[in-house]
């Protein structure tokens, strides 16, 4: 059981390092600062943004660096996906 736990922890650390490397390559300094500010207030949203950007990067949809304005647009896209309406009759 300890070996399985250690392997799982190792994979988690590798994924975290991969995510950090990708984000360093695709975000400008200002965008990284904004993402860190978001992480302080809403860590789950920051994680969702990071995963979304990693997916974009891995699928080849990111060309160049993402600046602060582009990060704001991504944030708006993700927040719109989270909104939903409850209609009662």
N, C-alpha and C positions, 0 to 999 in steps of 0.2 A: 504494500500500500504506500509506503514511503517513496518508493521508486516512481510510482505513478504520479504521486503528488509533486515530486521534484521535476518530472518530465513536463507536467502541466504548467508548473511555475516557470520552467525554462522557456516553454513555448510562448507563454504570456509575456515574458520579458523580451523575447525576440520580436514579437509583434509590436510591443511598445516602442522598441528601438527603431524598428522599420517605420512606424508611424512618425516618430520624431524626425527621422532622417528625411522622409518625404516632405513633411511640413516645413523643415528648414530650407529645402530646395524650392518649394513652390510659393512660400509666403514672404512678402517684404517685411522689413523690421516693424513697420507701423501695423501691419496686419497681424503679426505675431503678438504685438503688445495688446491690440484690441481683443484678440482671442484669449489672452491671459486674463484680461479684465472680465470677459464674459465668464471664464472659468471660476473666478472668485464669486460671482453672483449666482450663476447657474451652471454648475459643473456638468450636469447631464446634457445640457444644450451644447456646451463646448465640445464634449465628447462626440455628440451627434454631428457637429460641424466637421470635426476632424475626420471622422469615418467617411463622411460624404466627400470631403476633399481627397482622401486617399483613394476612394472608388473612382473619382473623376481622373485622378492621376494615373491609376493603373489601367483605366480604359482608354488612355491617351487623349482625353478631352481637355487637358490643361496644357496650354502652350504659353510658356513664359511665366512670370511671377504674378501672383494674386496680390493686388494692393488692398488698402483699407476699404475703398469704395466697392470693389468687387466682393470683398468679404461681407460688407453690409448687405449687398444684394443676395448673397447666399443665405445670410441670416434671415432675410425677409422671405425667401423661398421656403426655407425650413419651417419658419413660424406659420406661414400660410397653410402648410401641410398639417400642422398640429391643430388648427382651428376646425371646429365642427359645430353643427347646429343640432339642437334637440327640439324637435317639433312635437308638441303634445296636442292631442285632439280630444 
